[in-house]
Amino acid sequence: MRSFSSILVTGGAGFIGSNFIRHVFRHADFSGKIVNFDALTYAGNAESLADVARDFPDRYVFVHADIRDGEAVRKALKEHGCDAIIHFAAESHVDRSIASPDDFVQTNIVGTFRLLEEARALGPRLKLFHHVSTDEVFGSLGETGFFSETTPYAPHSPYSASKAGSDHLVRAYRDTYGLPVTVTNCSNNYGPYQFPEKLIPLMTLNALEGKDLPVYGEGLNVRDWLHVEDHCEAIWTVATRARLGETYCVGGRNEMRNIDVVERICALVDKFAPPLPSGAPRRSLVKHVTDRLGHDRRYAIDCSKLERELGWKPAHDAASGFEDTVRWYLSNPEWVSSVRTGAYRTWIERNYASR
């Protein structure tokens, strides 16, 4: 089992990264330091880790910098004696990639390349470079079948193509330079602290406020939903126990059509929030809109390799996971308001402007 003294976590102020940092500090067997290296683009919210900064002041460090800045990466790795890198930093919203693909190429491909170069320069001090990727690199499934570690790549959006490129770079550095890498490809994540542009928080908050619930096409696209806490446990399991060079698919075994996800959220908001002024059920707010360009029909993950080799299994099913998530957003209006209004930027400036 691998152990680390200091971990550089890229994109640690994002949704999955912030949950991962909290998970490692609060639930993992880890006594070292975590360096959160994040550029704080629009979805990066360092305030989401205010509790970690408070409770672990000697073991948690925030560095405001871009992974494309090799000098900044080099400085952080050296100053904090990092012997592992967990790489989350990425542009990740498909719609934004269609509107502005350049940002995705620059961060996801060029940024990963710069990070790999600095990791390579560490030589034998580096114990692990773990790369967090997505199932979207595999393209689209039909009515049956599952993505696995041997599925050929077939990305359909600028986002998934840029992530596919970063995956190939990581494996190339393994094969060419002997870099100690592991890779995970996950299905759709959900849970607390997710930026409200994504499906589940967007629908939860719109339903709460009586706003339209836009659903692409007929809402028949299928996704496998993975609770972020299960994903974080999977990443830590792979990082500490997997054979170097291996890839693992991480799924929640919760396949659902998008329309069914939205209707489930509506029912939960109806249950836990005051009724709409009209008295109508919130499912009446659903509005079908023109489908997304290149919208993949179905994703589903076969995570049996991870279960079989490392003993990981998802702990959350759709019923409990969705209810917990909806209740979290309903119970944390201050966080939601801070993110929506941009007030979290003031928190960042107040706490990190002088560092």
PAGUMAR-837905 format. One record per residue (C-alpha): z, x, y. Coordinates in steps of 0.001 Angstrom, whole numbers, plus 524288, in hexadecimal, padded with zeros to 5 digits. Each point is the difference from the previous one (the first is absolute). Layout:
ZXY/...
//
This chain:
800008000080000/7FC0C8057980D3A/8098C800C080B31/7FD23802D880E3F/807F8805BE80AFA/7F7B77FB0880B4F/7F4F27F60A7FFA2/7F5917FE0E80A59/7FC667F18B7FFEA/7F39A7FD3C807AD/7FEC07F271805C9/80E657FD917FDD6/800D67F68D80B75/7F62F7F6DF7F99F/802BD7F4AC7F6E9/8002F806C77F2C5/8046080D258053B/80BFB7FA90806EB/803E97F8537F3F4/7FE3080C3E7F7CE/808C28083A808B3/80A887F59C7FFCC/7FEBA7FEC47F134/8018680E997FDA8/80BEC8013D808AE/806C67F3D57FB03/7FBF57FEC77F1C5/7FA9E80CE07FAC7/806D980C127FAC4/7FCCA8085580BCF/808D48085380898/7F5E28070B80828/7F9007FDC780CDD/7F4A37F7068035D/7F6F78034E80B47/7F8CA7F3EF804C9/7F30B804E680595/7F8FD7F4ED806EF/7F62B7FEA380B13/805617F28980383/7F3217F8FD80118/800DF7F168802B4/806287FC9E7F2BB/8099E80B537FFAF/80DA57FB9580395/80AA480A637FFBD/809C77F559803A6/7FE9F7FABB7F228/807DA80BDD7FBA0/80A9C7FF2480A58/80A257FD887F553/7FBB580C277F89A/8005F8085980C53/80DC67FAF28027B/8053F801827F237/7F98E80CF17FC55/7FF65807BD80CC6/8009C80D327F939/7F5EB7FCC87F59F/7F5DF7F7DA8072F/7F6BE80603809F2/7F5237F94B80788/7F426807D680489/7F6607F909808DB/7F2FF806677FCB4/7F2A97FD9F7F9EE/7FC3E804ED7F274/7F31380497805D5/807DA809ED807E3/8011680B387F662/808DB807E7808DC/809B67F4CA8010C/7FFEC7FE247F141/801ED80E927FDE7/80B5E8006680991/806ED7F46D7F9A0/7FE5D8057B7F252/8053980D4A80415/80AFE7FB7F808F6/805A57F6A97F5EB/7FD32807EC7F3CD/7F8467F51A7F98E/7FCD1801B57F1A1/7F98E7F2B37FDDD/7F68C7F72F8074F/7FEF37F1577FDCA/7F3AD7FBA6806F6/7FFA47F1E6804DB/7F9988020880D54/7F3877F7FB800C1/7F8B17F5B88077B/800DA7F4937F6BC/7FACD7F3148053B/7F2AF7FC0E7FAA9/7FC2D7F79580BAD/8031480B1580964/7F7F28094E7F7B7/7F4457F7088014B/801947FF8980EC5/8037180E6B801E6/7FCBD808707F42C/8012A80CE680764/80ED67FF2180095/800757FE727F143/7F74F80BA17FD38/807AB8088780968/80D987FC827FB12/7FDA57FD647F1AD/7F64080ABF7FCF2/8014C80A6680A91/80EB07FE0A800E7/801C48015F7F15C/7F7A280C548001D/808708063680A9C/80C407FC707F899/7FAB2805B07F356/7FC9980CB9806D2/80DDB801718052C/8057D7FC5D7F2AC/7F78680A6D7F9AC/8051980A1A809A0/80DE07FDC07FB01/7FC50806937F337/80A457FF977F531/80A2E7F9D6808F3/7F8F37F2F87FEBC/804FF7F8487F463/7F81C7F3A080237/7F5817F98D8083C/8004A7F18C7FCD8/7F4C17F7CC8052C/801D77F155801B8/7F3537F8617FE97/7FAEE7F24E7FD87/7F9427F81F7F584/7F56E7FC88809DA/7F92780CD27FCD0/7FBCE7F9C07F31B/7F8467F5138065A/800397F22E7FAAF/802FC7FA077F2BA/7FA107F41B7F9AE/807E27F4EC7FA45/805BF808D37F58B/803F080E1C7FE4C/808EE809688072F/7FF3B80C7E807D2/8058880BD37F911/800BF80E9C8021E/7F273801907F9F9/7F9037F58380811/7F4368059F80757/800E47FFDB80ED0/7F7C17F5CC8072A/805907FDCF80DBA/7FA227F52480845/806408018380D78/8018C80B778095E/80E8F7FF8A7FD09/7FE88800EE7F147/7F53180A2880137/8089F8088B8088A/80B3A7FECC7F658/7F6BE8034B7F4D1/7FBF480C268076C/80E1C80425801C0/802BE7FDC77F190/7F4AB808D87FC54/8049980A8080964/80DAA7FFFC7FA1B/7FAB5801677F23E/7F66C80A7980472/80B4D808028056E/806D57FE5E7F2FF/7F451804CA7F860/7FB7280A9380972/80CAA8059E80533/809F07FB977F5EC/807677F7B3809D3/80B2F7F8B07F93C/7FBB27F20380270/802707F2547FB06/7F8D47F3B38045A/803517F18F7FFA8/7F6D37F49480279/8075E7F38E80334/7FCCB7F1A18014E/8031E7F79C80BF7/80DBA8028D8050C/8090E7F62680643/80E167FFEB8048A/80852802B880C18/7FB75807E380BCC/7F1707FD577FE18/7F7F37FF7580C76/7FCB67F1BF802F9/7F13B801B17FEFC/800DB7FFE47F115/7FEC77F3657F83A/80DF57FCC27FC1A/80722802E180CCE/7F4C57FA31807EC/800277F3507F86D/80ED97FF617FFF9/801228018B80EB7/7F4727F7348033C/8056D7F5837F70B/80D508011F8066E/7F9E97FE2780D79/7F6787F5457FC36/7F3E98086580242/7F3557FFB27F84C/80013806F47F2E4/7F28E806727FF07/7FB3D801A27F205/7F37D807557FCF0/7F5BE7F78C7F94D/805F37F6E07F607/80B83809097FDD2/7FC09802B07F1F2/800D180EDB800D7/80A51804FC7F690/809CD80ACA8027F/80AEA805F57F7F1/80C5E7FFBA80860/8098A80B567FEFE/80D497FF7C80697/801B280BFB80891/80D248034F7F9BA/7F97B800887F2A9/7F55680889805A8/809E580962805FB/8072B801367F30E/7F300802CB7F951/7FC7F80AAF809B4/80D46806887FE7D/7FEE27FF1C7F138/7F2928066A80035/8041E80A43809F3/80BC2804637F823/7FBD57FDC27F1EF/7F1457FF777FE3F/7F7D280B407FB04/7F95D8072A80B0A/7F1D07FC58801BD/801AD7F2217FAFD/7FBCD7F3288063B/8072E7F31D7FE18/7FC2C7F224803A1/80B267F7D880587/7FF517F1267FF7C/8092C7F48F80100/7FA497F7BA7F502/7FF7D7F4E5809EC/7F1D37FBA480134/7FE177F4F5809BA/7F4CE7F9EE80789/801568018F80EB0/800897F14C80217/80B1C7FEF97F62F/8075E80AD180711/7FE927F8C080CDF/804387F3087FA3A/80BD6806627F9A3/803D5805DC80D12/7FE5D7F2CA80692/809147F9B47F61A/80A3C80A9D8020D/7FF7B7FEF580ED1/801167F1277FEBC/80C01802297F782/80722809F080882/7FBA17FCCD80DED/800C97F3CC8087D/7F4A97F68A7FDF9/7F4297FFD5808C9/8010B7F69880B97/7F56B7F7B17F9B3/807797FF4A7F33C/7F3C6804857F8BD/8013B809ED7F503/7FC0280D908042D/7F4E38007D7F636/7F90D7F6F38099B/7FEAE80BC980907/7F66D806CF7F6C5/7F2D78028680666/7F4EF805A27F7EF/7F82F80A348078A/7F3B4807E87FD8B/8021B8098F7F504/8023080E7880295/7F453809267FE93/7FFF0806A57F2B3/80BE87F8437FB96/80397804447F235/801B27F4787F6E9/80B468045A7F76D/8096C80B567FE4B/80917801787F468/8075A80BE27FB2A/802EA8048F7F244/80C8D807B580222/802CD802087F18E/7FE8780EE180103/80B0F80096809EA/8083F7F6B87F7EA/7FD65807137F353/8015080E2580468/80A9D7FF0980A5A/807107F3527FCF1/7FD7E7F98380D2D/7FE347F14B800E9/7FF4B7F6F580BBF/80D067F93A80243/7FB0A7F534808FF/7F8427F4347FB92/7F84E7F79480976/80A567F55A800D9/80B67808A0803E2/7F80680A1B8075C/7F8E87F661808C6/80C627F853802DA/8079780C4780396/7F4E0804A8808AA/7FE377F3308075A/80EA17FEF580222/8005A80DF78052D/7F5E17FCFE80A8C/806DF7F35E80392/80D108072E800D1/7FB3F80B7080847/7FA1D7FA0B80C50/8041880BA780852/7F7F9809757F7BA/7F4777F6A480032/800C17FE5C80EBF/8013080EA580208/7F3BC8028F7F810/7F80F7F4E0805AB/803308030A80E31/7FF3F80EB07FEBE/80E4580155803FB/802158095F7F4A8/7F83A809F0807E4/80B088001E809ED/809AF802C17F503/7F7A780B567FB68/7FEF3805C480DAD/80E937FE9980231/803BD806887F333/7F55C80A297FE07/7F9BF8031580D28/8080D80C5D801AA/7FE28805547F23F/
//
